Amino acid sequence: MSAALELVNLAVPGDSAKTTVVGNVASIGYGLAAIGPGVGVGIIFGNGTQALARQPEAAGLIRTNQIMGFAFCEALALIGIVMGFVYQ
């Protein structure tokens, strides 16, 4: 039996099979969407640490830019969570 048919068989009575399949695909989609912000946060803090090691007198500016970049990357992750619910 194919995986798609197994998902349909797991549907709750009264719930459409389409909703079950779409919900599963949405969770896989969010898992893939979370890779980008995760890589982005790693790059931001990795390069920020290198910048602080090379130019410690600019610590305030570098830290501010790191926090802003982190906030933008996490906003993308939150948008990924919300899209799974919007397109159900």
PyMOL Python script that loads the backbone (N, CA, C, O; Angstrom):
from pymol import cmd

cmd.read_pdbstr("""\
ATOM      1  N   MET A   1       0.853  -1.173   0.000  1.00  0.00           N
ATOM      2  CA  MET A   1       0.000   0.000   0.000  1.00  0.00           C
ATOM      3  C   MET A   1       0.904   1.243   0.000  1.00  0.00           C
ATOM      4  O   MET A   1       1.910   1.276   0.709  1.00  0.00           O
ATOM      5  N   SER A   2       0.558   2.233  -0.771  1.00  0.00           N
ATOM      6  CA  SER A   2       1.398   3.415  -0.863  1.00  0.00           C
ATOM      7  C   SER A   2       1.251   4.281   0.386  1.00  0.00           C
ATOM      8  O   SER A   2       0.294   4.145   1.149  1.00  0.00           O
ATOM      9  N   ALA A   3       2.224   5.177   0.575  1.00  0.00           N
ATOM     10  CA  ALA A   3       2.222   6.043   1.751  1.00  0.00           C
ATOM     11  C   ALA A   3       1.024   6.985   1.736  1.00  0.00           C
ATOM     12  O   ALA A   3       0.473   7.298   2.792  1.00  0.00           O
ATOM     13  N   ALA A   4       0.615   7.439   0.555  1.00  0.00           N
ATOM     14  CA  ALA A   4      -0.529   8.357   0.471  1.00  0.00           C
ATOM     15  C   ALA A   4      -1.807   7.665   0.911  1.00  0.00           C
ATOM     16  O   ALA A   4      -2.638   8.270   1.588  1.00  0.00           O
ATOM     17  N   LEU A   5      -1.975   6.398   0.532  1.00  0.00           N
ATOM     18  CA  LEU A   5      -3.174   5.670   0.943  1.00  0.00           C
ATOM     19  C   LEU A   5      -3.159   5.394   2.441  1.00  0.00           C
ATOM     20  O   LEU A   5      -4.213   5.393   3.078  1.00  0.00           O
ATOM     21  N   GLU A   6      -1.974   5.159   3.015  1.00  0.00           N
ATOM     22  CA  GLU A   6      -1.893   4.964   4.458  1.00  0.00           C
ATOM     23  C   GLU A   6      -2.303   6.227   5.194  1.00  0.00           C
ATOM     24  O   GLU A   6      -2.970   6.155   6.226  1.00  0.00           O
ATOM     25  N   LEU A   7      -1.908   7.389   4.673  1.00  0.00           N
ATOM     26  CA  LEU A   7      -2.297   8.652   5.298  1.00  0.00           C
ATOM     27  C   LEU A   7      -3.802   8.837   5.244  1.00  0.00           C
ATOM     28  O   LEU A   7      -4.406   9.326   6.199  1.00  0.00           O
ATOM     29  N   VAL A   8      -4.399   8.453   4.148  1.00  0.00           N
ATOM     30  CA  VAL A   8      -5.851   8.577   4.010  1.00  0.00           C
ATOM     31  C   VAL A   8      -6.549   7.650   5.001  1.00  0.00           C
ATOM     32  O   VAL A   8      -7.580   8.017   5.565  1.00  0.00           O
ATOM     33  N   ASN A   9      -6.004   6.460   5.219  1.00  0.00           N
ATOM     34  CA  ASN A   9      -6.611   5.516   6.146  1.00  0.00           C
ATOM     35  C   ASN A   9      -6.512   5.979   7.593  1.00  0.00           C
ATOM     36  O   ASN A   9      -7.288   5.527   8.436  1.00  0.00           O
ATOM     37  N   LEU A  10      -5.565   6.878   7.898  1.00  0.00           N
ATOM     38  CA  LEU A  10      -5.407   7.388   9.254  1.00  0.00           C
ATOM     39  C   LEU A  10      -6.339   8.547   9.554  1.00  0.00           C
ATOM     40  O   LEU A  10      -6.317   9.083  10.662  1.00  0.00           O
ATOM     41  N   ALA A  11      -7.156   8.945   8.592  1.00  0.00           N
ATOM     42  CA  ALA A  11      -8.040  10.095   8.786  1.00  0.00           C
ATOM     43  C   ALA A  11      -9.041   9.825   9.901  1.00  0.00           C
ATOM     44  O   ALA A  11      -9.537   8.708  10.048  1.00  0.00           O
ATOM     45  N   VAL A  12      -9.327  10.849  10.675  1.00  0.00           N
ATOM     46  CA  VAL A  12     -10.296  10.763  11.766  1.00  0.00           C
ATOM     47  C   VAL A  12     -11.696  10.734  11.162  1.00  0.00           C
ATOM     48  O   VAL A  12     -11.954  11.446  10.192  1.00  0.00           O
ATOM     49  N   PRO A  13     -12.610   9.926  11.710  1.00  0.00           N
ATOM     50  CA  PRO A  13     -13.977   9.921  11.171  1.00  0.00           C
ATOM     51  C   PRO A  13     -14.597  11.316  11.232  1.00  0.00           C
ATOM     52  O   PRO A  13     -14.497  12.000  12.251  1.00  0.00           O
ATOM     53  N   GLY A  14     -15.218  11.723  10.174  1.00  0.00           N
ATOM     54  CA  GLY A  14     -15.800  13.062  10.091  1.00  0.00           C
ATOM     55  C   GLY A  14     -14.819  14.095   9.562  1.00  0.00           C
ATOM     56  O   GLY A  14     -15.216  15.212   9.227  1.00  0.00           O
ATOM     57  N   ASP A  15     -13.548  13.737   9.482  1.00  0.00           N
ATOM     58  CA  ASP A  15     -12.519  14.632   8.967  1.00  0.00           C
ATOM     59  C   ASP A  15     -12.187  14.171   7.551  1.00  0.00           C
ATOM     60  O   ASP A  15     -12.138  12.971   7.281  1.00  0.00           O
ATOM     61  N   SER A  16     -11.966  15.103   6.669  1.00  0.00           N
ATOM     62  CA  SER A  16     -11.680  14.703   5.298  1.00  0.00           C
ATOM     63  C   SER A  16     -10.239  14.210   5.179  1.00  0.00           C
ATOM     64  O   SER A  16      -9.359  14.663   5.911  1.00  0.00           O
ATOM     65  N   ALA A  17     -10.010  13.294   4.268  1.00  0.00           N
ATOM     66  CA  ALA A  17      -8.668  12.770   4.046  1.00  0.00           C
ATOM     67  C   ALA A  17      -7.761  13.852   3.498  1.00  0.00           C
ATOM     68  O   ALA A  17      -6.554  13.838   3.739  1.00  0.00           O
ATOM     69  N   LYS A  18      -8.335  14.789   2.763  1.00  0.00           N
ATOM     70  CA  LYS A  18      -7.542  15.875   2.198  1.00  0.00           C
ATOM     71  C   LYS A  18      -6.899  16.694   3.307  1.00  0.00           C
ATOM     72  O   LYS A  18      -5.736  17.078   3.185  1.00  0.00           O
ATOM     73  N   THR A  19      -7.618  16.967   4.376  1.00  0.00           N
ATOM     74  CA  THR A  19      -7.078  17.740   5.490  1.00  0.00           C
ATOM     75  C   THR A  19      -5.916  17.005   6.141  1.00  0.00           C
ATOM     76  O   THR A  19      -4.919  17.627   6.507  1.00  0.00           O
ATOM     77  N   THR A  20      -6.028  15.705   6.288  1.00  0.00           N
ATOM     78  CA  THR A  20      -4.963  14.922   6.906  1.00  0.00           C
ATOM     79  C   THR A  20      -3.703  14.959   6.055  1.00  0.00           C
ATOM     80  O   THR A  20      -2.608  15.160   6.580  1.00  0.00           O
ATOM     81  N   VAL A  21      -3.841  14.772   4.776  1.00  0.00           N
ATOM     82  CA  VAL A  21      -2.678  14.782   3.890  1.00  0.00           C
ATOM     83  C   VAL A  21      -2.062  16.177   3.847  1.00  0.00           C
ATOM     84  O   VAL A  21      -0.840  16.319   3.902  1.00  0.00           O
ATOM     85  N   VAL A  22      -2.898  17.200   3.749  1.00  0.00           N
ATOM     86  CA  VAL A  22      -2.380  18.565   3.694  1.00  0.00           C
ATOM     87  C   VAL A  22      -1.667  18.912   4.989  1.00  0.00           C
ATOM     88  O   VAL A  22      -0.624  19.566   4.960  1.00  0.00           O
ATOM     89  N   GLY A  23      -2.209  18.484   6.132  1.00  0.00           N
ATOM     90  CA  GLY A  23      -1.553  18.751   7.408  1.00  0.00           C
ATOM     91  C   GLY A  23      -0.191  18.096   7.494  1.00  0.00           C
ATOM     92  O   GLY A  23       0.751  18.698   8.010  1.00  0.00           O
ATOM     93  N   ASN A  24      -0.068  16.872   6.997  1.00  0.00           N
ATOM     94  CA  ASN A  24       1.215  16.189   7.018  1.00  0.00           C
ATOM     95  C   ASN A  24       2.214  16.856   6.086  1.00  0.00           C
ATOM     96  O   ASN A  24       3.391  16.985   6.423  1.00  0.00           O
ATOM     97  N   VAL A  25       1.758  17.273   4.934  1.00  0.00           N
ATOM     98  CA  VAL A  25       2.636  17.958   3.990  1.00  0.00           C
ATOM     99  C   VAL A  25       3.063  19.309   4.560  1.00  0.00           C
ATOM    100  O   VAL A  25       4.198  19.738   4.354  1.00  0.00           O
ATOM    101  N   ALA A  26       2.168  19.975   5.269  1.00  0.00           N
ATOM    102  CA  ALA A  26       2.513  21.266   5.872  1.00  0.00           C
ATOM    103  C   ALA A  26       3.602  21.100   6.922  1.00  0.00           C
ATOM    104  O   ALA A  26       4.489  21.947   7.028  1.00  0.00           O
ATOM    105  N   SER A  27       3.550  20.028   7.696  1.00  0.00           N
ATOM    106  CA  SER A  27       4.580  19.828   8.717  1.00  0.00           C
ATOM    107  C   SER A  27       5.933  19.513   8.073  1.00  0.00           C
ATOM    108  O   SER A  27       6.971  19.944   8.574  1.00  0.00           O
ATOM    109  N   ILE A  28       5.927  18.780   6.990  1.00  0.00           N
ATOM    110  CA  ILE A  28       7.173  18.517   6.266  1.00  0.00           C
ATOM    111  C   ILE A  28       7.695  19.806   5.653  1.00  0.00           C
ATOM    112  O   ILE A  28       8.898  20.065   5.664  1.00  0.00           O
ATOM    113  N   GLY A  29       6.785  20.615   5.119  1.00  0.00           N
ATOM    114  CA  GLY A  29       7.181  21.899   4.535  1.00  0.00           C
ATOM    115  C   GLY A  29       7.797  22.822   5.562  1.00  0.00           C
ATOM    116  O   GLY A  29       8.774  23.512   5.269  1.00  0.00           O
ATOM    117  N   TYR A  30       7.233  22.846   6.780  1.00  0.00           N
ATOM    118  CA  TYR A  30       7.825  23.698   7.803  1.00  0.00           C
ATOM    119  C   TYR A  30       9.200  23.186   8.211  1.00  0.00           C
ATOM    120  O   TYR A  30      10.108  23.976   8.471  1.00  0.00           O
ATOM    121  N   GLY A  31       9.354  21.882   8.266  1.00  0.00           N
ATOM    122  CA  GLY A  31      10.668  21.338   8.588  1.00  0.00           C
ATOM    123  C   GLY A  31      11.722  21.775   7.584  1.00  0.00           C
ATOM    124  O   GLY A  31      12.851  22.097   7.953  1.00  0.00           O
ATOM    125  N   LEU A  32      11.345  21.783   6.317  1.00  0.00           N
ATOM    126  CA  LEU A  32      12.272  22.268   5.287  1.00  0.00           C
ATOM    127  C   LEU A  32      12.468  23.776   5.374  1.00  0.00           C
ATOM    128  O   LEU A  32      13.564  24.281   5.129  1.00  0.00           O
ATOM    129  N   ALA A  33      11.393  24.497   5.728  1.00  0.00           N
ATOM    130  CA  ALA A  33      11.488  25.961   5.825  1.00  0.00           C
ATOM    131  C   ALA A  33      12.343  26.385   7.011  1.00  0.00           C
ATOM    132  O   ALA A  33      12.905  27.479   6.992  1.00  0.00           O
ATOM    133  N   ALA A  34      12.457  25.562   8.030  1.00  0.00           N
ATOM    134  CA  ALA A  34      13.250  25.913   9.209  1.00  0.00           C
ATOM    135  C   ALA A  34      14.748  25.790   8.962  1.00  0.00           C
ATOM    136  O   ALA A  34      15.548  26.293   9.751  1.00  0.00           O
ATOM    137  N   ILE A  35      15.131  25.134   7.888  1.00  0.00           N
ATOM    138  CA  ILE A  35      16.558  24.980   7.585  1.00  0.00           C
ATOM    139  C   ILE A  35      17.186  26.333   7.256  1.00  0.00           C
ATOM    140  O   ILE A  35      18.288  26.636   7.712  1.00  0.00           O
ATOM    141  N   GLY A  36      16.488  27.141   6.470  1.00  0.00           N
ATOM    142  CA  GLY A  36      17.031  28.447   6.060  1.00  0.00           C
ATOM    143  C   GLY A  36      17.330  29.365   7.228  1.00  0.00           C
ATOM    144  O   GLY A  36      18.458  29.847   7.337  1.00  0.00           O
ATOM    145  N   PRO A  37      16.367  29.631   8.113  1.00  0.00           N
ATOM    146  CA  PRO A  37      16.675  30.483   9.263  1.00  0.00           C
ATOM    147  C   PRO A  37      17.748  29.885  10.175  1.00  0.00           C
ATOM    148  O   PRO A  37      18.538  30.621  10.766  1.00  0.00           O
ATOM    149  N   GLY A  38      17.780  28.563  10.290  1.00  0.00           N
ATOM    150  CA  GLY A  38      18.815  27.942  11.121  1.00  0.00           C
ATOM    151  C   GLY A  38      20.208  28.195  10.569  1.00  0.00           C
ATOM    152  O   GLY A  38      21.135  28.515  11.313  1.00  0.00           O
ATOM    153  N   VAL A  39      20.344  28.052   9.273  1.00  0.00           N
ATOM    154  CA  VAL A  39      21.637  28.329   8.623  1.00  0.00           C
ATOM    155  C   VAL A  39      21.959  29.819   8.730  1.00  0.00           C
ATOM    156  O   VAL A  39      23.107  30.195   8.967  1.00  0.00           O
ATOM    157  N   GLY A  40      20.940  30.665   8.554  1.00  0.00           N
ATOM    158  CA  GLY A  40      21.149  32.112   8.642  1.00  0.00           C
ATOM    159  C   GLY A  40      21.641  32.550  10.006  1.00  0.00           C
ATOM    160  O   GLY A  40      22.549  33.375  10.103  1.00  0.00           O
ATOM    161  N   VAL A  41      21.052  32.008  11.060  1.00  0.00           N
ATOM    162  CA  VAL A  41      21.475  32.363  12.418  1.00  0.00           C
ATOM    163  C   VAL A  41      22.911  31.900  12.655  1.00  0.00           C
ATOM    164  O   VAL A  41      23.698  32.618  13.272  1.00  0.00           O
ATOM    165  N   GLY A  42      23.255  30.717  12.174  1.00  0.00           N
ATOM    166  CA  GLY A  42      24.627  30.235  12.316  1.00  0.00           C
ATOM    167  C   GLY A  42      25.633  31.127  11.612  1.00  0.00           C
ATOM    168  O   GLY A  42      26.703  31.413  12.149  1.00  0.00           O
ATOM    169  N   ILE A  43      25.291  31.564  10.417  1.00  0.00           N
ATOM    170  CA  ILE A  43      26.188  32.445   9.667  1.00  0.00           C
ATOM    171  C   ILE A  43      26.323  33.796  10.362  1.00  0.00           C
ATOM    172  O   ILE A  43      27.420  34.346  10.459  1.00  0.00           O
ATOM    173  N   ILE A  44      25.197  34.327  10.848  1.00  0.00           N
ATOM    174  CA  ILE A  44      25.226  35.639  11.515  1.00  0.00           C
ATOM    175  C   ILE A  44      26.149  35.620  12.723  1.00  0.00           C
ATOM    176  O   ILE A  44      27.024  36.476  12.849  1.00  0.00           O
ATOM    177  N   PHE A  45      25.962  34.653  13.610  1.00  0.00           N
ATOM    178  CA  PHE A  45      26.755  34.630  14.833  1.00  0.00           C
ATOM    179  C   PHE A  45      28.183  34.159  14.590  1.00  0.00           C
ATOM    180  O   PHE A  45      29.096  34.577  15.302  1.00  0.00           O
ATOM    181  N   GLY A  46      28.392  33.304  13.606  1.00  0.00           N
ATOM    182  CA  GLY A  46      29.755  32.907  13.274  1.00  0.00           C
ATOM    183  C   GLY A  46      30.575  34.071  12.742  1.00  0.00           C
ATOM    184  O   GLY A  46      31.707  34.294  13.172  1.00  0.00           O
ATOM    185  N   ASN A  47      29.993  34.816  11.801  1.00  0.00           N
ATOM    186  CA  ASN A  47      30.705  35.970  11.251  1.00  0.00           C
ATOM    187  C   ASN A  47      30.804  37.098  12.269  1.00  0.00           C
ATOM    188  O   ASN A  47      31.778  37.851  12.265  1.00  0.00           O
ATOM    189  N   GLY A  48      29.810  37.221  13.138  1.00  0.00           N
ATOM    190  CA  GLY A  48      29.877  38.237  14.190  1.00  0.00           C
ATOM    191  C   GLY A  48      31.012  37.962  15.157  1.00  0.00           C
ATOM    192  O   GLY A  48      31.698  38.887  15.593  1.00  0.00           O
ATOM    193  N   THR A  49      31.213  36.703  15.494  1.00  0.00           N
ATOM    194  CA  THR A  49      32.311  36.336  16.389  1.00  0.00           C
ATOM    195  C   THR A  49      33.656  36.617  15.734  1.00  0.00           C
ATOM    196  O   THR A  49      34.578  37.095  16.394  1.00  0.00           O
ATOM    197  N   GLN A  50      33.774  36.326  14.457  1.00  0.00           N
ATOM    198  CA  GLN A  50      35.015  36.646  13.741  1.00  0.00           C
ATOM    199  C   GLN A  50      35.248  38.147  13.699  1.00  0.00           C
ATOM    200  O   GLN A  50      36.374  38.610  13.881  1.00  0.00           O
ATOM    201  N   ALA A  51      34.188  38.906  13.461  1.00  0.00           N
ATOM    202  CA  ALA A  51      34.327  40.360  13.406  1.00  0.00           C
ATOM    203  C   ALA A  51      34.742  40.926  14.758  1.00  0.00           C
ATOM    204  O   ALA A  51      35.569  41.836  14.820  1.00  0.00           O
ATOM    205  N   LEU A  52      34.177  40.398  15.842  1.00  0.00           N
ATOM    206  CA  LEU A  52      34.564  40.859  17.181  1.00  0.00           C
ATOM    207  C   LEU A  52      36.014  40.512  17.491  1.00  0.00           C
ATOM    208  O   LEU A  52      36.699  41.279  18.168  1.00  0.00           O
ATOM    209  N   ALA A  53      36.492  39.370  17.006  1.00  0.00           N
ATOM    210  CA  ALA A  53      37.878  38.980  17.236  1.00  0.00           C
ATOM    211  C   ALA A  53      38.835  39.877  16.454  1.00  0.00           C
ATOM    212  O   ALA A  53      39.934  40.168  16.925  1.00  0.00           O
ATOM    213  N   ARG A  54      38.428  40.312  15.275  1.00  0.00           N
ATOM    214  CA  ARG A  54      39.300  41.151  14.447  1.00  0.00           C
ATOM    215  C   ARG A  54      39.260  42.617  14.833  1.00  0.00           C
ATOM    216  O   ARG A  54      40.260  43.322  14.699  1.00  0.00           O
ATOM    217  N   GLN A  55      38.102  43.086  15.316  1.00  0.00           N
ATOM    218  CA  GLN A  55      37.965  44.511  15.616  1.00  0.00           C
ATOM    219  C   GLN A  55      37.127  44.684  16.893  1.00  0.00           C
ATOM    220  O   GLN A  55      35.942  45.008  16.820  1.00  0.00           O
ATOM    221  N   PRO A  56      37.743  44.469  18.052  1.00  0.00           N
ATOM    222  CA  PRO A  56      36.986  44.497  19.305  1.00  0.00           C
ATOM    223  C   PRO A  56      36.417  45.876  19.653  1.00  0.00           C
ATOM    224  O   PRO A  56      35.455  45.964  20.417  1.00  0.00           O
ATOM    225  N   GLU A  57      36.981  46.931  19.120  1.00  0.00           N
ATOM    226  CA  GLU A  57      36.478  48.280  19.448  1.00  0.00           C
ATOM    227  C   GLU A  57      35.118  48.566  18.818  1.00  0.00           C
ATOM    228  O   GLU A  57      34.439  49.507  19.228  1.00  0.00           O
ATOM    229  N   ALA A  58      34.714  47.780  17.840  1.00  0.00           N
ATOM    230  CA  ALA A  58      33.413  47.962  17.196  1.00  0.00           C
ATOM    231  C   ALA A  58      32.372  46.982  17.758  1.00  0.00           C
ATOM    232  O   ALA A  58      31.415  46.633  17.066  1.00  0.00           O
ATOM    233  N   ALA A  59      32.553  46.541  18.995  1.00  0.00           N
ATOM    234  CA  ALA A  59      31.690  45.512  19.579  1.00  0.00           C
ATOM    235  C   ALA A  59      30.231  45.949  19.624  1.00  0.00           C
ATOM    236  O   ALA A  59      29.348  45.146  19.324  1.00  0.00           O
ATOM    237  N   GLY A  60      29.954  47.189  19.989  1.00  0.00           N
ATOM    238  CA  GLY A  60      28.571  47.658  20.098  1.00  0.00           C
ATOM    239  C   GLY A  60      27.844  47.610  18.767  1.00  0.00           C
ATOM    240  O   GLY A  60      26.713  47.128  18.697  1.00  0.00           O
ATOM    241  N   LEU A  61      28.468  48.097  17.721  1.00  0.00           N
ATOM    242  CA  LEU A  61      27.859  48.100  16.384  1.00  0.00           C
ATOM    243  C   LEU A  61      27.671  46.676  15.857  1.00  0.00           C
ATOM    244  O   LEU A  61      26.631  46.352  15.284  1.00  0.00           O
ATOM    245  N   ILE A  62      28.672  45.841  16.052  1.00  0.00           N
ATOM    246  CA  ILE A  62      28.592  44.466  15.562  1.00  0.00           C
ATOM    247  C   ILE A  62      27.477  43.718  16.293  1.00  0.00           C
ATOM    248  O   ILE A  62      26.699  42.994  15.672  1.00  0.00           O
ATOM    249  N   ARG A  63      27.402  43.895  17.621  1.00  0.00           N
ATOM    250  CA  ARG A  63      26.380  43.196  18.394  1.00  0.00           C
ATOM    251  C   ARG A  63      24.976  43.651  17.982  1.00  0.00           C
ATOM    252  O   ARG A  63      24.057  42.838  17.891  1.00  0.00           O
ATOM    253  N   THR A  64      24.817  44.957  17.733  1.00  0.00           N
ATOM    254  CA  THR A  64      23.520  45.474  17.285  1.00  0.00           C
ATOM    255  C   THR A  64      23.108  44.852  15.957  1.00  0.00           C
ATOM    256  O   THR A  64      21.962  44.439  15.784  1.00  0.00           O
ATOM    257  N   ASN A  65      24.044  44.791  15.032  1.00  0.00           N
ATOM    258  CA  ASN A  65      23.745  44.185  13.729  1.00  0.00           C
ATOM    259  C   ASN A  65      23.453  42.695  13.854  1.00  0.00           C
ATOM    260  O   ASN A  65      22.618  42.166  13.120  1.00  0.00           O
ATOM    261  N   GLN A  66      24.131  42.009  14.778  1.00  0.00           N
ATOM    262  CA  GLN A  66      23.850  40.599  14.995  1.00  0.00           C
ATOM    263  C   GLN A  66      22.423  40.399  15.496  1.00  0.00           C
ATOM    264  O   GLN A  66      21.716  39.512  15.018  1.00  0.00           O
ATOM    265  N   ILE A  67      22.003  41.208  16.444  1.00  0.00           N
ATOM    266  CA  ILE A  67      20.667  41.060  17.020  1.00  0.00           C
ATOM    267  C   ILE A  67      19.598  41.353  15.970  1.00  0.00           C
ATOM    268  O   ILE A  67      18.579  40.665  15.912  1.00  0.00           O
ATOM    269  N   MET A  68      19.826  42.368  15.144  1.00  0.00           N
ATOM    270  CA  MET A  68      18.855  42.672  14.085  1.00  0.00           C
ATOM    271  C   MET A  68      18.777  41.533  13.065  1.00  0.00           C
ATOM    272  O   MET A  68      17.683  41.148  12.652  1.00  0.00           O
ATOM    273  N   GLY A  69      19.907  41.005  12.665  1.00  0.00           N
ATOM    274  CA  GLY A  69      19.924  39.882  11.725  1.00  0.00           C
ATOM    275  C   GLY A  69      19.256  38.646  12.300  1.00  0.00           C
ATOM    276  O   GLY A  69      18.547  37.929  11.594  1.00  0.00           O
ATOM    277  N   PHE A  70      19.485  38.397  13.589  1.00  0.00           N
ATOM    278  CA  PHE A  70      18.847  37.262  14.263  1.00  0.00           C
ATOM    279  C   PHE A  70      17.328  37.435  14.266  1.00  0.00           C
ATOM    280  O   PHE A  70      16.591  36.483  14.009  1.00  0.00           O
ATOM    281  N   ALA A  71      16.862  38.653  14.556  1.00  0.00           N
ATOM    282  CA  ALA A  71      15.416  38.909  14.591  1.00  0.00           C
ATOM    283  C   ALA A  71      14.784  38.685  13.216  1.00  0.00           C
ATOM    284  O   ALA A  71      13.697  38.116  13.121  1.00  0.00           O
ATOM    285  N   PHE A  72      15.455  39.125  12.155  1.00  0.00           N
ATOM    286  CA  PHE A  72      14.906  38.928  10.808  1.00  0.00           C
ATOM    287  C   PHE A  72      14.868  37.447  10.436  1.00  0.00           C
ATOM    288  O   PHE A  72      13.900  36.989   9.829  1.00  0.00           O
ATOM    289  N   CYS A  73      15.901  36.701  10.789  1.00  0.00           N
ATOM    290  CA  CYS A  73      15.907  35.261  10.493  1.00  0.00           C
ATOM    291  C   CYS A  73      14.819  34.535  11.264  1.00  0.00           C
ATOM    292  O   CYS A  73      14.154  33.659  10.712  1.00  0.00           O
ATOM    293  N   GLU A  74      14.627  34.880  12.518  1.00  0.00           N
ATOM    294  CA  GLU A  74      13.588  34.228  13.304  1.00  0.00           C
ATOM    295  C   GLU A  74      12.199  34.619  12.813  1.00  0.00           C
ATOM    296  O   GLU A  74      11.261  33.830  12.925  1.00  0.00           O
ATOM    297  N   ALA A  75      12.056  35.830  12.270  1.00  0.00           N
ATOM    298  CA  ALA A  75      10.766  36.224  11.697  1.00  0.00           C
ATOM    299  C   ALA A  75      10.425  35.318  10.518  1.00  0.00           C
ATOM    300  O   ALA A  75       9.261  34.965  10.329  1.00  0.00           O
ATOM    301  N   LEU A  76      11.417  34.940   9.730  1.00  0.00           N
ATOM    302  CA  LEU A  76      11.177  34.016   8.623  1.00  0.00           C
ATOM    303  C   LEU A  76      10.714  32.650   9.135  1.00  0.00           C
ATOM    304  O   LEU A  76       9.839  32.021   8.541  1.00  0.00           O
ATOM    305  N   ALA A  77      11.305  32.203  10.231  1.00  0.00           N
ATOM    306  CA  ALA A  77      10.894  30.920  10.799  1.00  0.00           C
ATOM    307  C   ALA A  77       9.453  30.990  11.295  1.00  0.00           C
ATOM    308  O   ALA A  77       8.687  30.045  11.106  1.00  0.00           O
ATOM    309  N   LEU A  78       9.082  32.094  11.923  1.00  0.00           N
ATOM    310  CA  LEU A  78       7.709  32.246  12.411  1.00  0.00           C
ATOM    311  C   LEU A  78       6.711  32.324  11.261  1.00  0.00           C
ATOM    312  O   LEU A  78       5.599  31.806  11.362  1.00  0.00           O
ATOM    313  N   ILE A  79       7.109  32.968  10.176  1.00  0.00           N
ATOM    314  CA  ILE A  79       6.240  33.009   8.996  1.00  0.00           C
ATOM    315  C   ILE A  79       6.034  31.594   8.458  1.00  0.00           C
ATOM    316  O   ILE A  79       4.943  31.252   8.003  1.00  0.00           O
ATOM    317  N   GLY A  80       7.086  30.774   8.511  1.00  0.00           N
ATOM    318  CA  GLY A  80       6.967  29.385   8.072  1.00  0.00           C
ATOM    319  C   GLY A  80       5.979  28.599   8.917  1.00  0.00           C
ATOM    320  O   GLY A  80       5.246  27.762   8.389  1.00  0.00           O
ATOM    321  N   ILE A  81       5.946  28.853  10.225  1.00  0.00           N
ATOM    322  CA  ILE A  81       4.973  28.175  11.092  1.00  0.00           C
ATOM    323  C   ILE A  81       3.566  28.601  10.721  1.00  0.00           C
ATOM    324  O   ILE A  81       2.673  27.763  10.595  1.00  0.00           O
ATOM    325  N   VAL A  82       3.364  29.891  10.545  1.00  0.00           N
ATOM    326  CA  VAL A  82       2.031  30.428  10.271  1.00  0.00           C
ATOM    327  C   VAL A  82       1.492  29.948   8.916  1.00  0.00           C
ATOM    328  O   VAL A  82       0.297  29.683   8.785  1.00  0.00           O
ATOM    329  N   MET A  83       2.351  29.839   7.930  1.00  0.00           N
ATOM    330  CA  MET A  83       1.887  29.418   6.604  1.00  0.00           C
ATOM    331  C   MET A  83       1.316  28.003   6.624  1.00  0.00           C
ATOM    332  O   MET A  83       0.406  27.690   5.857  1.00  0.00           O
ATOM    333  N   GLY A  84       1.842  27.155   7.490  1.00  0.00           N
ATOM    334  CA  GLY A  84       1.267  25.821   7.605  1.00  0.00           C
ATOM    335  C   GLY A  84      -0.179  25.834   8.049  1.00  0.00           C
ATOM    336  O   GLY A  84      -0.967  24.987   7.630  1.00  0.00           O
ATOM    337  N   PHE A  85      -0.538  26.796   8.901  1.00  0.00           N
ATOM    338  CA  PHE A  85      -1.912  26.909   9.374  1.00  0.00           C
ATOM    339  C   PHE A  85      -2.790  27.676   8.381  1.00  0.00           C
ATOM    340  O   PHE A  85      -3.979  27.383   8.257  1.00  0.00           O
ATOM    341  N   VAL A  86      -2.224  28.640   7.687  1.00  0.00           N
ATOM    342  CA  VAL A  86      -3.003  29.460   6.760  1.00  0.00           C
ATOM    343  C   VAL A  86      -3.476  28.625   5.582  1.00  0.00           C
ATOM    344  O   VAL A  86      -4.619  28.767   5.147  1.00  0.00           O
ATOM    345  N   TYR A  87      -2.626  27.762   5.062  1.00  0.00           N
ATOM    346  CA  TYR A  87      -2.963  27.028   3.854  1.00  0.00           C
ATOM    347  C   TYR A  87      -3.562  25.653   4.127  1.00  0.00           C
ATOM    348  O   TYR A  87      -3.504  24.781   3.260  1.00  0.00           O
ATOM    349  N   GLN A  88      -4.132  25.439   5.300  1.00  0.00           N
ATOM    350  CA  GLN A  88      -4.771  24.157   5.581  1.00  0.00           C
ATOM    351  C   GLN A  88      -6.114  24.065   4.934  1.00  0.00           C
ATOM    352  O   GLN A  88      -6.795  23.049   5.066  1.00  0.00           O
TER     353      GLN A  88
END
""", "prot")
cmd.dss("prot")
cmd.show_as("cartoon", "prot")
cmd.util.cbc("prot")
cmd.orient("prot")
